[in-house]
């Protein structure tokens, strides 16, 4: 029997390939064909039409960049332009039909009932909405926790530990996250005298925290009276989705970041759902405390909070007390972070980490228009790059900026940086199309569902046995020497990631389509104030657009983790019986 199962997952299962938007559209189109939505009034909703138009443009542009690496399939001869417009129009009608059908379906009460039926639903969602989902998640995770004991390590986390233990520690990586990682490992080594147990002390605790936060989110869905089918989907998503199973067990700053991010979002939703109920004041205090954590685990965590507060005051002013709480927590986090840096003498990170977009544009400019670089421009560029300009052009990779960034002086002086930015602006005026193409080529994967995620698409499945651990006084390894089970789990996860419809959950572009669709739904329902919960996810997407890598799933983990909560929020905000439109959040 075991041989047959192995043969299935090793041969036949992997031939199923439902990756991409096409397979999803087939299912939506077939469903929409059986139901006419013209009489519902949705066809006149401009926000839904605009979202469909945006999706269609992103799909055609993304296809061009994935296929050709430029816009040659949409910009060129009149025939090419007409063909691209026809393709956009075709996708528009497909997306429009799919969006209209989904919105019509979401408004139905028969499929999306809110009352639990049967013992299983009552046990999961009413009697023990926290403990039983928590137990389900832990049980489902046992094969991964045992097979990959003591956990997995992402290359970025290895470099983060090396950066701290090398004696040349700076703020390239979040200081508090580095301090936490190293502190837990040192404590584990002191207590257990074993590197594996020390490593598991971090990864195991992190995974348990993830399960606690997911279980709390499930209980929040109950307080929001989320339809039962959404709660079932959320439970399956949190328990079996391989991305969470693996990244929750992986040491990397991004894992802790998405865990604290969804806790931040769930607390916000819980405060609104309770209204003036018991515990609101305590939850508001907890929200302020949790607002410190994004600052600790990502260098751009403060920017995310500031964006959330600024956009919130602009769009959803009735939640101003919550925004002030978030801002106070984030600023306290900055003070603590600065104090730790001063205590340990940690220098700030390199400015080049914030220049992914302009550096990519400069590198593309050099690769396409090198002969047009003037002597003055050459001098300014050589003042910031540490290699020959032709080498910069040769190192240019359209979807990842690290090779080019590594050529830049780690701490360029201010005059050199100002001179570079001046040249960057002048070269943009010469060839704006090159700059636009560099940006699109570097970001299209975040809005093109058919673009598979860059690297680690389904998770991290190793520790890094070939890395030079000796200089770090730390060397973990998988305790289970026979890797058969680990290989089978990875193979099953790979098979899952190519199942029709399920594959869309592994796509950065599709998750952004979900997010944009939910924003359009709330705007189309004239509930601009209720964009409140979606704003932090929008901030994450904007940060992704200036990140070093295109379509990197690690950067999208916060948005992916919040999918069930955001969907539940749309139901909650759309229910006229809820107090969401009248309650002033944060008031007891």
C-alpha positions as CSV (number, residue, x, y, z in Angstrom):
1,X,0.0,0.0,0.0
2,X,2.8,2.4,0.9
3,X,4.4,1.7,-2.5
4,X,1.2,2.6,-4.3
5,X,0.8,5.8,-2.3
6,X,4.4,6.8,-3.1
7,X,3.9,6.0,-6.8
8,X,0.8,8.2,-6.9
9,X,2.5,11.2,-5.3
10,X,5.7,10.6,-7.1
11,X,4.3,10.2,-10.6
12,X,0.7,10.8,-11.3
13,X,-0.2,13.5,-8.8
14,X,2.5,15.8,-10.1
15,X,1.1,15.7,-13.6
16,X,-1.9,17.7,-12.3
17,X,-1.0,21.3,-13.1
18,X,-3.8,23.8,-12.3
19,X,-1.4,26.6,-11.7
20,X,-2.4,30.0,-13.1
21,X,-5.4,32.3,-13.6
22,X,-6.7,30.3,-16.5
23,X,-7.8,27.3,-14.5
24,X,-9.5,29.6,-11.9
25,X,-11.3,31.5,-14.6
26,X,-12.6,28.3,-16.1
27,X,-14.3,27.4,-12.8
28,X,-15.7,30.9,-12.2
29,X,-16.9,31.2,-15.8
30,X,-18.7,27.9,-15.7
31,X,-20.4,28.9,-12.5
32,X,-21.3,32.3,-13.8
33,X,-22.9,30.7,-16.9
34,X,-25.6,29.2,-14.8
35,X,-26.6,32.4,-13.2
36,X,-27.5,35.8,-14.8
37,X,-26.7,38.7,-12.5
38,X,-28.0,41.5,-14.7
39,X,-31.1,41.9,-12.5
40,X,-29.1,42.4,-9.3
41,X,-27.9,45.9,-10.1
42,X,-24.3,44.9,-9.7
43,X,-23.5,45.5,-13.4
44,X,-23.8,49.2,-12.8
45,X,-21.3,49.2,-10.0
46,X,-18.3,51.2,-11.2
47,X,-15.9,50.0,-8.6
48,X,-16.4,46.4,-9.6
49,X,-16.0,47.3,-13.2
50,X,-12.8,49.2,-12.4
51,X,-11.4,46.3,-10.5
52,X,-12.1,44.0,-13.5
53,X,-10.4,46.5,-15.8
54,X,-7.3,46.7,-13.5
55,X,-7.1,42.9,-13.3
56,X,-7.3,42.5,-17.1
57,X,-4.5,45.1,-17.7
58,X,-2.3,43.5,-15.0
59,X,-2.8,40.1,-16.7
60,X,-1.8,41.2,-20.1
61,X,1.1,43.3,-18.9
62,X,2.3,40.5,-16.6
63,X,2.1,38.0,-19.5
64,X,4.3,40.2,-21.6
65,X,7.0,40.6,-18.9
66,X,7.0,36.9,-18.0
67,X,7.3,35.8,-21.6
68,X,9.6,38.5,-23.1
69,X,11.0,40.4,-20.1
70,X,9.7,43.7,-21.5
71,X,6.6,45.2,-23.0
72,X,7.2,44.1,-26.5
73,X,4.0,42.0,-26.6
74,X,1.8,45.1,-25.8
75,X,3.8,48.0,-27.2
76,X,5.1,48.2,-30.7
77,X,3.5,48.0,-34.1
78,X,-0.2,48.9,-34.5
79,X,-0.9,45.2,-34.9
80,X,0.7,44.4,-31.6
81,X,-1.1,47.2,-29.8
82,X,-4.5,46.2,-31.3
83,X,-3.8,42.6,-30.3
84,X,-3.0,43.6,-26.7
85,X,-6.1,45.8,-26.5
86,X,-8.3,42.9,-27.8
87,X,-6.7,40.7,-25.1
88,X,-7.4,43.2,-22.4
89,X,-11.0,43.5,-23.5
90,X,-11.4,39.7,-23.5
91,X,-9.9,39.4,-20.0
92,X,-12.1,42.3,-18.9
93,X,-15.3,40.5,-19.7
94,X,-14.0,37.3,-18.1
95,X,-13.0,39.1,-15.0
96,X,-16.1,41.2,-14.9
97,X,-18.3,38.1,-15.1
98,X,-16.3,36.3,-12.5
99,X,-16.3,39.3,-10.1
100,X,-20.0,39.9,-10.5
101,X,-20.8,36.2,-9.9
102,X,-18.6,36.1,-6.8
103,X,-20.2,39.3,-5.4
104,X,-23.7,37.9,-6.1
105,X,-22.7,34.7,-4.4
106,X,-21.3,36.4,-1.4
107,X,-24.6,38.3,-0.9
108,X,-26.6,35.0,-0.9
109,X,-27.8,33.8,2.5
110,X,-28.4,30.2,1.7
111,X,-24.8,29.2,1.0
112,X,-23.3,31.6,3.6
113,X,-25.4,30.7,6.6
114,X,-24.2,32.0,10.0
115,X,-25.8,29.5,12.4
116,X,-23.8,26.3,13.3
117,X,-25.4,23.0,12.6
118,X,-24.4,19.6,13.9
119,X,-22.1,18.6,16.8
120,X,-18.9,19.3,14.9
121,X,-19.7,22.9,14.0
122,X,-21.0,23.6,17.5
123,X,-17.9,22.1,19.1
124,X,-15.5,24.0,16.7
125,X,-17.2,27.3,16.4
126,X,-19.5,27.8,19.4
127,X,-18.5,25.8,22.5
128,X,-14.7,26.0,22.1
129,X,-13.9,28.4,19.3
130,X,-10.3,28.8,20.5
131,X,-9.2,25.5,22.1
132,X,-10.6,23.0,19.6
133,X,-9.3,24.8,16.5
134,X,-5.9,25.1,18.3
135,X,-5.9,21.4,18.9
136,X,-6.8,20.7,15.2
137,X,-3.9,22.9,14.0
138,X,-1.4,21.3,16.4
139,X,-2.5,17.7,15.3
140,X,-2.3,18.6,11.6
141,X,1.2,20.0,12.1
142,X,2.6,16.9,13.8
143,X,4.1,15.2,10.7
144,X,6.0,18.4,9.8
145,X,7.1,19.1,13.4
146,X,8.4,15.6,13.8
147,X,10.0,15.0,10.4
148,X,11.7,18.4,10.2
149,X,12.7,18.5,13.9
150,X,14.3,20.8,15.2
151,X,13.0,23.2,12.4
152,X,14.2,24.8,9.2
153,X,16.4,27.8,8.7
154,X,16.1,30.3,5.8
155,X,19.3,31.7,4.3
156,X,18.4,35.2,5.3
157,X,18.2,34.2,8.9
158,X,21.6,32.5,8.7
159,X,23.1,35.7,7.4
160,X,21.3,37.6,10.2
161,X,22.8,35.4,12.9
162,X,26.2,35.6,11.2
163,X,25.9,39.4,11.0
164,X,25.3,39.6,14.8
165,X,27.8,37.0,15.9
166,X,30.6,38.2,13.6
167,X,31.3,41.3,15.8
168,X,30.4,43.6,12.9
169,X,26.7,43.9,13.9
170,X,24.7,46.6,12.3
171,X,21.0,47.4,11.6
172,X,20.9,45.8,8.2
173,X,18.6,43.3,9.9
174,X,16.1,44.3,12.6
175,X,18.1,44.7,15.8
176,X,15.4,43.4,18.1
177,X,14.7,40.4,15.9
178,X,18.4,39.6,15.8
179,X,18.7,40.0,19.6
180,X,15.7,37.7,20.1
181,X,17.1,35.0,17.8
182,X,20.5,35.0,19.3
183,X,19.2,35.3,22.9
184,X,16.9,32.3,22.6
185,X,19.6,30.2,21.0
186,X,22.1,31.1,23.7
187,X,19.6,30.4,26.4
188,X,18.8,27.0,24.8
189,X,22.4,26.1,24.5
190,X,22.9,27.0,28.2
191,X,19.9,25.0,29.4
192,X,20.1,21.9,27.2
193,X,23.8,21.9,26.0
194,X,22.4,20.8,22.7
195,X,22.2,22.9,19.5
196,X,19.1,21.1,18.2
197,X,17.1,21.7,21.3
198,X,18.3,25.3,21.4
199,X,17.1,25.7,17.8
200,X,13.7,24.0,18.5
201,X,13.3,26.3,21.5
202,X,13.0,29.1,19.0
203,X,11.2,27.4,16.1
204,X,8.9,25.3,18.3
205,X,7.9,28.4,20.3
206,X,7.3,30.3,17.2
207,X,5.1,27.6,15.7
208,X,3.1,27.4,18.9
209,X,2.6,31.1,18.9
210,X,1.4,30.9,15.3
211,X,-1.2,28.3,16.3
212,X,-2.3,30.5,19.2
213,X,-2.7,33.5,17.0
214,X,-4.6,31.6,14.3
215,X,-6.9,30.1,16.9
216,X,-7.5,33.5,18.3
217,X,-8.4,34.7,14.8
218,X,-10.9,31.8,14.5
219,X,-12.5,33.0,17.7
220,X,-12.7,36.6,16.3
221,X,-14.4,35.2,13.2
222,X,-17.0,33.8,15.5
223,X,-17.6,37.1,17.2
224,X,-18.0,38.7,13.8
225,X,-20.7,36.1,13.0
226,X,-18.7,35.0,9.9
227,X,-20.6,32.5,7.6
228,X,-19.8,29.0,8.7
229,X,-18.4,28.0,5.3
230,X,-15.8,30.8,5.7
231,X,-14.9,29.5,9.1
232,X,-14.4,26.0,7.8
233,X,-12.2,27.4,5.0
234,X,-10.2,29.4,7.5
235,X,-9.6,26.3,9.7
236,X,-8.4,24.2,6.8
237,X,-6.3,27.1,5.5
238,X,-4.6,27.7,8.8
239,X,-4.2,24.0,9.6
240,X,-3.0,22.5,6.2
241,X,-1.7,25.3,4.0
242,X,1.9,24.3,3.5
243,X,3.2,27.8,3.5
244,X,2.1,28.3,7.1
245,X,3.2,24.8,8.2
246,X,6.7,25.4,6.9
247,X,7.3,29.1,7.5
248,X,5.8,28.8,11.0
249,X,8.6,26.3,11.7
250,X,11.3,28.3,10.0
251,X,13.7,30.7,11.7
252,X,13.5,33.9,9.7
253,X,12.3,37.4,10.7
254,X,9.5,37.3,8.2
255,X,7.8,34.4,10.0
256,X,7.5,36.3,13.3
257,X,6.5,39.4,11.4
258,X,3.4,37.8,9.7
259,X,2.4,36.2,13.0
260,X,2.4,39.5,14.9
261,X,0.8,41.2,11.8
262,X,-2.2,39.0,11.8
263,X,-2.4,39.4,15.6
264,X,-2.4,43.1,15.1
265,X,-5.2,42.8,12.5
266,X,-7.2,40.3,14.6
267,X,-7.1,42.5,17.7
268,X,-8.3,45.5,15.6
269,X,-11.2,43.4,14.2
270,X,-12.0,42.1,17.7
271,X,-12.3,45.6,19.2
272,X,-14.7,46.6,16.4
273,X,-16.7,43.4,16.7
274,X,-17.2,43.8,20.4
275,X,-18.2,47.4,20.1
276,X,-18.8,48.6,23.6
277,X,-18.7,45.1,25.0
278,X,-16.7,43.7,27.9
279,X,-12.9,43.7,27.4
280,X,-12.7,46.4,24.8
281,X,-10.4,48.6,26.9
282,X,-8.1,45.7,27.6
283,X,-8.0,44.8,23.9
284,X,-7.1,48.4,23.0
285,X,-4.2,48.3,25.5
286,X,-3.1,45.0,24.0
287,X,-3.3,46.5,20.5
288,X,-0.9,49.3,21.6
289,X,1.5,46.7,23.0
290,X,1.3,44.6,19.8
291,X,2.0,47.7,17.7
292,X,5.5,47.6,19.0
293,X,6.2,44.3,17.4
294,X,6.1,45.2,13.7
295,X,8.9,47.7,14.4
296,X,10.9,45.0,16.1
297,X,10.7,42.4,13.3
298,X,11.0,44.5,10.2
299,X,13.0,47.6,9.5
300,X,10.0,49.0,7.5
301,X,7.6,48.1,10.3
302,X,7.4,51.7,11.4
303,X,6.6,52.8,7.9
304,X,3.8,50.3,7.8
305,X,2.2,51.7,11.0
306,X,2.7,55.3,9.8
307,X,1.0,54.4,6.5
308,X,-1.9,52.7,8.3
309,X,-2.4,55.7,10.6
310,X,-2.2,58.3,7.8
311,X,-4.4,56.4,5.4
312,X,-6.8,55.7,8.3
313,X,-7.2,59.3,9.3
314,X,-7.8,60.1,5.6
315,X,-10.4,57.4,4.9
316,X,-11.7,56.1,8.1
317,X,-11.6,58.8,10.8
318,X,-14.2,57.2,13.1
319,X,-11.5,54.8,14.3
320,X,-9.1,57.6,15.3
321,X,-8.7,56.3,18.8
322,X,-7.3,53.0,17.5
323,X,-4.9,54.8,15.2
324,X,-3.6,56.9,18.1
325,X,-3.1,53.7,20.0
326,X,-1.2,52.1,17.1
327,X,1.0,55.2,16.7
328,X,1.8,55.4,20.3
329,X,2.8,51.7,20.4
330,X,5.0,52.1,17.2
331,X,6.8,55.2,18.5
332,X,7.5,53.4,21.8
333,X,8.9,50.5,19.8
334,X,11.2,53.0,17.9
335,X,12.5,54.3,21.3
336,X,13.2,50.8,22.6
337,X,14.9,49.9,19.3
338,X,17.0,53.0,19.4
339,X,17.9,52.3,23.1
340,X,19.1,48.8,22.3
341,X,21.1,50.0,19.3
342,X,22.8,52.6,21.6
343,X,23.4,50.0,24.4
344,X,25.1,47.5,22.0
345,X,26.8,50.2,19.8
346,X,24.9,49.0,16.7
347,X,25.3,51.2,13.6
348,X,22.5,51.9,11.3
349,X,22.0,49.9,8.1
350,X,23.0,50.8,4.6
351,X,21.1,53.4,2.7
352,X,21.3,51.2,-0.4
353,X,18.6,48.9,1.1
354,X,16.1,51.7,0.3
355,X,17.2,52.1,-3.3
356,X,16.2,48.9,-4.9
357,X,13.9,50.6,-7.5
358,X,16.3,53.4,-8.6
359,X,19.3,51.1,-8.7
360,X,17.4,48.7,-10.9
361,X,16.4,51.5,-13.2
362,X,20.0,52.7,-13.4
363,X,21.3,49.2,-14.1
364,X,18.7,48.8,-16.9
365,X,19.6,52.2,-18.3
366,X,23.3,51.1,-18.4
367,X,22.4,47.8,-20.1
368,X,20.4,49.5,-22.8
369,X,21.9,53.0,-23.2
370,X,25.5,52.7,-22.0
371,X,26.9,54.6,-25.0
372,X,24.8,57.6,-24.0
373,X,26.3,58.0,-20.6
374,X,28.2,61.4,-20.4
375,X,31.5,61.9,-18.6
376,X,29.7,63.9,-15.9
377,X,27.1,61.1,-15.4
378,X,29.9,58.5,-15.4
379,X,31.8,60.3,-12.7
380,X,28.7,60.6,-10.5
381,X,27.8,56.9,-11.0
382,X,31.4,55.8,-10.3
383,X,31.1,57.7,-7.0
384,X,28.5,55.3,-5.7
385,X,29.3,52.0,-7.5
386,X,32.4,50.1,-6.5
387,X,32.7,48.2,-9.8
388,X,33.0,49.2,-13.4
389,X,29.7,50.5,-14.9
390,X,29.8,47.8,-17.6
391,X,29.9,45.2,-14.8
392,X,26.8,46.8,-13.2
393,X,25.0,46.5,-16.5
394,X,26.1,42.8,-16.8
395,X,24.9,42.0,-13.3
396,X,21.5,43.5,-13.9
397,X,18.7,40.9,-13.2
398,X,15.2,42.3,-13.9
399,X,13.5,40.6,-10.9
400,X,16.0,40.9,-8.1
401,X,18.0,43.9,-7.2
402,X,20.6,42.3,-4.8
403,X,23.3,41.8,-7.5
404,X,23.2,45.5,-8.3
405,X,22.8,46.7,-4.7
406,X,25.9,44.7,-3.7
407,X,27.9,46.8,-6.1
408,X,27.1,50.0,-4.3
409,X,29.3,51.4,-1.5
410,X,27.9,50.2,1.8
411,X,27.9,53.6,3.3
412,X,28.3,56.2,0.5
413,X,28.9,59.8,1.5
414,X,26.1,62.3,1.2
415,X,27.6,64.2,-1.7
416,X,28.0,61.0,-3.7
417,X,24.5,60.0,-3.0
418,X,23.1,63.4,-4.0
419,X,25.1,63.3,-7.2
420,X,23.8,59.9,-8.0
421,X,20.2,60.9,-7.5
422,X,20.7,63.9,-9.7
423,X,22.0,61.7,-12.5
424,X,19.2,59.2,-11.9
425,X,16.6,62.0,-12.4
426,X,18.3,63.3,-15.6
427,X,18.5,59.9,-17.1
428,X,14.9,59.3,-16.4
429,X,14.0,62.4,-18.5
430,X,16.1,60.9,-21.4
431,X,14.6,57.5,-21.4
432,X,11.5,57.3,-19.2
433,X,10.4,54.1,-20.9
434,X,13.5,52.3,-19.6
435,X,12.7,53.3,-16.1
436,X,9.1,52.3,-16.4
437,X,10.0,48.9,-17.8
438,X,12.6,48.4,-15.0
439,X,9.9,49.0,-12.4
440,X,7.3,46.8,-14.1
441,X,9.8,44.0,-14.6
442,X,10.7,44.2,-10.9
443,X,7.2,44.2,-9.6
444,X,4.8,42.6,-12.1
445,X,4.7,39.3,-10.2
446,X,2.7,41.0,-7.4
447,X,-0.1,41.7,-9.8
448,X,0.1,38.8,-12.2
449,X,-1.5,35.6,-10.9
450,X,0.4,33.3,-13.3
451,X,3.8,34.3,-12.0
452,X,5.0,31.6,-9.6
453,X,6.6,32.9,-6.5
454,X,10.3,33.7,-6.6
455,X,12.4,31.1,-4.7
456,X,10.9,29.2,-1.7
457,X,7.5,29.1,-3.4
458,X,6.0,26.5,-1.0
459,X,8.3,27.0,2.0
460,X,11.8,26.3,3.4
461,X,12.6,22.6,3.7
462,X,16.3,22.6,4.8
463,X,18.7,23.9,7.4
464,X,21.7,24.5,5.3
465,X,24.2,21.8,6.0
466,X,26.9,23.3,3.7
467,X,27.0,26.6,5.5
468,X,30.1,27.5,7.6
469,X,28.7,27.0,11.0
470,X,32.0,26.7,12.9
471,X,32.5,30.4,13.2
472,X,29.1,30.7,14.8
473,X,29.5,28.1,17.6
474,X,26.2,26.6,16.4
475,X,25.4,23.7,14.1
476,X,21.9,22.2,14.0
477,X,20.8,19.3,11.9
478,X,17.7,17.2,11.2
479,X,17.5,14.6,14.0
480,X,15.6,12.2,11.8
481,X,18.5,10.9,9.7
482,X,16.3,9.2,7.1
483,X,15.0,11.9,4.9
484,X,12.2,9.8,3.2
485,X,9.4,11.4,5.2
486,X,10.7,14.9,4.6
487,X,10.9,14.3,0.9
488,X,7.4,12.9,0.8
489,X,6.0,15.9,2.7
490,X,7.7,18.3,0.4
491,X,6.4,16.3,-2.6
492,X,2.9,16.4,-1.3
493,X,3.2,20.2,-0.7
494,X,4.4,20.6,-4.3
495,X,1.5,18.6,-5.6
496,X,-0.9,20.7,-3.6
497,X,0.6,23.9,-5.0
498,X,-0.4,22.7,-8.5
499,X,-3.9,21.7,-7.8
500,X,-6.6,23.7,-9.7
501,X,-7.9,26.6,-7.7
502,X,-5.7,25.7,-4.7
503,X,-2.7,26.8,-6.7
504,X,-4.0,30.4,-6.7
505,X,-3.3,30.5,-2.9
506,X,0.4,30.2,-3.7
507,X,0.3,33.2,-6.0
508,X,1.3,36.7,-4.8
509,X,-0.6,38.2,-7.7
510,X,-3.8,36.3,-6.8
511,X,-3.7,37.4,-3.2
512,X,-3.3,41.0,-4.3
513,X,-6.3,40.5,-6.6
514,X,-8.3,39.2,-3.6
515,X,-7.3,42.3,-1.6
516,X,-8.1,44.7,-4.4
517,X,-11.4,43.0,-5.0
518,X,-12.3,43.3,-1.4
519,X,-11.4,47.0,-1.4
520,X,-13.5,47.5,-4.5
521,X,-16.4,45.6,-2.9
522,X,-16.4,47.9,0.1
523,X,-16.1,51.0,-2.0
524,X,-18.8,49.8,-4.3
525,X,-21.0,49.2,-1.3
526,X,-20.4,52.8,-0.2
527,X,-18.5,51.6,2.9
528,X,-15.3,53.6,2.6
529,X,-15.0,53.8,6.4
530,X,-14.8,50.1,6.6
531,X,-11.6,49.9,4.6
532,X,-10.1,50.1,8.1
533,X,-9.0,46.5,8.4
534,X,-7.6,46.3,4.8
535,X,-5.3,49.3,5.1
536,X,-2.4,47.5,6.7
537,X,-2.4,44.8,4.0
538,X,-2.4,47.6,1.4
539,X,0.6,49.0,3.1
540,X,2.3,45.6,2.9
541,X,1.7,45.5,-0.8
542,X,3.2,49.0,-1.3
543,X,6.3,47.9,0.6
544,X,6.6,44.9,-1.7
545,X,6.7,47.2,-4.7
546,X,10.0,48.8,-3.4
547,X,11.4,45.5,-2.1
548,X,14.5,43.8,-3.6
549,X,12.7,40.8,-5.1
550,X,9.7,40.3,-7.4
551,X,7.0,38.0,-6.3
552,X,8.8,36.8,-3.1
553,X,6.3,34.9,-1.0
554,X,8.0,35.8,2.2
555,X,7.1,39.5,1.7
556,X,3.5,38.6,1.0
557,X,3.0,36.3,4.1
558,X,1.2,39.0,6.1
559,X,-1.4,39.5,3.3
560,X,-1.8,35.8,2.8
561,X,-2.3,35.2,6.6
562,X,-5.0,37.8,6.7
563,X,-7.0,36.5,3.8
564,X,-9.7,34.7,6.0
565,X,-9.9,37.7,8.4
566,X,-10.3,40.2,5.5
567,X,-12.9,38.1,3.8
568,X,-14.8,37.8,7.1
569,X,-14.5,41.6,7.6
570,X,-16.2,42.2,4.2
571,X,-19.2,40.1,5.4
572,X,-19.2,41.9,8.8
573,X,-19.1,45.3,7.2
574,X,-21.7,44.4,4.6
575,X,-24.2,43.3,7.2
576,X,-26.4,46.2,8.1
577,X,-27.3,44.6,11.4
578,X,-23.8,45.1,12.7
579,X,-22.7,48.0,14.7
580,X,-19.7,48.5,12.6
581,X,-21.1,51.6,10.9
582,X,-22.1,53.3,14.2
583,X,-19.7,52.2,16.9
584,X,-16.8,54.6,17.7
585,X,-14.1,52.0,18.1
586,X,-12.0,52.1,21.3
587,X,-14.7,53.7,23.4
588,X,-15.8,51.7,26.4
